[in-house]
Amino acid sequence: MSNNQWAYDLGQVIYSIVKKKAAEQLSSKYPNLYITNEDRSTQEPSFPTIYVKELAPVEIGQTLDGQSINGVRETIQIEVTSNKSRSDVRKVMAVVIDIMKNMRFQGTLLPEPQSDGEIYRSVARLSRVVGALDTL
């Protein structure tokens, strides 16, 4: 029997890497930085916020017996929000995208800052093929 757990854990592993590295690089400038992979929260909003969302991964590179997951096309959506400025959103997003690029992800939707008047928001999607033996 094959161990496919790596594929099921991949989104959480990526989130953990992004959270650790982003906090190291940004928390001194943004002491209220909030990084999450949860789509809902009951706590008071904290800005800037980085939301790391795993989109539905797709299995690739199946074996003939179909028992092992050999590779996954992984897509991660990053959303950055701030109640201060568009500039903060761009700076935070640039750091997160650099972290993703260091893991060899490539942009499929590059960030486009938006605003509803009170909240500034930017969304990016990054994707790559991850093999069973790859190191992020």
C-alpha positions in Angstrom: 0.0 0.0 0.0 1.3 3.4 -0.9 1.7 6.4 1.4 0.0 9.3 -0.2 -0.2 11.4 2.9 2.3 13.9 1.6 -0.2 15.0 -1.0 -3.0 15.4 1.5 -0.7 17.5 3.8 0.8 19.6 1.0 -1.5 22.7 1.5 -0.8 22.8 5.3 3.0 22.4 4.7 3.0 25.3 2.2 0.9 27.4 4.6 3.3 26.7 7.5 6.3 27.8 5.4 4.6 31.0 4.3 3.5 31.8 7.8 6.9 31.3 9.3 8.9 33.2 6.7 6.4 36.0 6.3 6.2 36.6 10.1 10.0 36.6 10.2 10.2 39.3 7.5 7.2 41.4 8.3 6.3 41.3 12.0 8.7 44.1 13.0 7.2 46.5 10.5 3.6 45.2 10.9 3.2 44.2 14.6 -0.5 43.3 14.1 0.2 41.1 11.1 -2.3 38.2 11.0 -1.6 35.1 8.8 -4.3 32.5 8.4 -5.5 29.7 6.3 -9.0 29.8 7.7 -11.8 31.3 5.7 -13.7 32.4 8.8 -12.7 33.8 12.1 -14.6 34.9 15.2 -11.8 37.2 16.4 -11.6 41.0 15.8 -10.0 41.8 12.4 -6.3 42.5 12.5 -4.4 44.2 9.7 -2.6 43.5 7.5 -4.0 40.0 7.0 -2.5 37.3 4.8 -4.9 34.6 3.8 -3.3 31.5 2.3 -5.9 29.3 0.6 -5.2 26.0 -1.1 -7.3 25.6 -4.2 -8.3 22.1 -5.4 -5.1 20.2 -6.2 -5.0 18.0 -9.3 -3.2 14.6 -9.4 -0.7 14.1 -12.2 1.7 11.4 -13.2 -0.3 8.4 -12.2 1.3 5.0 -12.1 -0.1 2.1 -14.1 -1.5 0.5 -11.0 -3.1 3.8 -9.8 -2.1 3.3 -6.2 0.4 6.1 -5.7 0.1 9.9 -6.0 3.3 10.7 -7.8 2.7 14.4 -8.4 0.2 17.1 -7.8 -0.5 20.4 -9.6 -0.8 22.7 -6.5 -2.4 26.1 -6.7 -2.3 28.5 -3.8 -4.3 31.7 -3.6 -2.9 34.5 -1.5 -5.1 37.4 -0.3 -3.7 40.4 1.5 -5.9 43.0 3.1 -5.2 46.2 5.0 -7.2 49.0 6.4 -4.3 51.5 6.1 -3.1 51.8 2.5 -2.7 50.3 -0.9 1.1 50.6 -0.4 1.0 48.2 2.6 -0.9 45.7 0.6 1.7 45.8 -2.2 4.6 45.6 0.2 3.2 42.6 2.1 2.1 40.8 -1.1 5.6 41.3 -2.6 7.2 39.5 0.4 4.7 36.6 0.2 5.1 36.2 -3.6 8.9 36.1 -3.1 8.5 33.3 -0.5 6.3 31.4 -3.0 8.8 32.0 -5.8 11.6 30.6 -3.6 9.5 27.4 -3.5 9.4 27.5 -7.3 5.8 28.5 -7.7 4.9 30.7 -10.7 2.2 33.3 -10.9 -1.0 32.3 -12.7 -2.8 35.4 -11.5 -0.5 38.2 -10.4 -1.7 40.7 -7.8 -4.1 43.5 -8.6 -4.8 45.8 -5.7 -8.5 46.7 -5.1 -10.3 48.9 -2.7 -13.8 49.3 -1.4 -13.0 52.6 0.2 -12.1 51.2 3.7 -10.3 48.0 3.0 -7.5 47.5 0.5 -7.1 44.0 -1.0 -4.9 42.2 -3.4 -5.3 38.6 -4.7 -2.6 36.4 -6.4 -2.6 32.8 -7.5 0.5 30.8 -7.8 0.9 27.2 -9.1 3.5 24.5 -9.6 3.8 20.8 -10.0 5.0 19.1 -6.8 6.4 15.6 -7.0 6.2 13.0 -4.2 9.9 13.4 -3.4 10.2 17.2 -3.9 11.4 19.4 -1.2 9.8 22.8 -0.7 
